Amino acid sequence: MLLDIGWMTAVAGTYMALLWLPFTPEKIITFAIALGLQRWLFPNDKKTEEQLSDMKSDNKTKPKEDKTMPGEDKKSA
């Protein structure tokens, strides 16, 4: 609004309205936008791409944590 750029004000207003919705997964949306901007602005940044792929492969190979409470029977969970 300060720079009086109409399309930018409309996009920002729409994004803010979307984030205010109670069912919106805002972290997922923000992460997707950040990844898209990173790939668009820095297409040749191999270091970041390698870090993201390492994080993705680490997440796939990491065993799932046991979510049962201490003292709880695992069969009843």
C-alpha distance (Angstrom), angle and dihedral (degrees) to the residues before:
residue distance angle dihedral
M1 . . .
L2 3.80 . .
L3 3.80 92.8 .
D4 3.83 93.0 39.9
I5 3.80 94.8 -128.6
G6 3.79 105.1 156.6
W7 3.78 101.0 -160.1
M8 3.80 92.5 46.5
T9 3.80 91.6 51.3
A10 3.81 90.2 50.1
V11 3.81 93.3 49.5
A12 3.81 92.3 46.9
G13 3.81 92.2 47.7
T14 3.79 91.8 49.4
Y15 3.81 91.9 48.2
M16 3.81 92.3 49.1
A17 3.81 90.9 48.7
L18 3.80 89.8 49.7
L19 3.80 91.5 52.1
W20 3.80 91.7 51.6
L21 3.80 92.4 59.9
P22 3.81 109.0 105.3
F23 3.81 95.9 -133.5
T24 3.81 98.2 46.6
P25 3.80 116.4 119.2
E26 3.81 91.4 -140.0
K27 3.80 97.2 174.8
I28 3.78 91.8 54.6
I29 3.80 92.0 47.9
T30 3.81 92.8 46.9
F31 3.81 91.6 47.5
A32 3.81 91.5 49.8
I33 3.80 91.5 49.8
A34 3.82 91.2 48.2
L35 3.81 91.8 50.3
G36 3.79 91.3 48.1
L37 3.80 92.4 49.9
Q38 3.79 91.5 46.1
R39 3.81 92.2 52.7
W40 3.81 92.2 43.8
L41 3.82 97.2 46.9
F42 3.82 98.0 35.7
P43 3.81 107.9 28.6
N44 3.83 93.8 157.6
D45 3.81 97.4 49.7
K46 3.80 99.8 120.8
K47 3.82 95.4 169.8
T48 3.81 93.7 62.7
E49 3.80 92.0 43.1
E50 3.81 90.2 53.2
Q51 3.80 91.8 48.6
L52 3.81 91.6 50.5
S53 3.80 92.7 48.2
D54 3.82 90.6 47.8
M55 3.81 90.4 51.5
K56 3.80 90.1 48.5
S57 3.82 93.8 49.9
D58 3.83 91.6 44.6
N59 3.78 89.4 53.1
K60 3.82 92.0 51.3
T61 3.81 94.5 49.6
K62 3.82 97.1 41.5
P63 3.82 111.2 100.6
K64 3.79 116.7 -118.6
E65 3.78 114.9 -100.4
D66 3.77 119.9 -114.2
K67 3.81 105.9 -110.8
T68 3.80 96.9 -166.0
M69 3.78 118.1 117.2
P70 3.81 119.5 -114.0
G71 3.79 109.6 -88.6
E72 3.82 92.7 21.5
D73 3.77 120.4 123.5
K74 3.84 109.1 -114.7
K75 3.81 92.2 -144.3
S76 3.82 92.8 58.5
A77 3.81 93.0 50.8
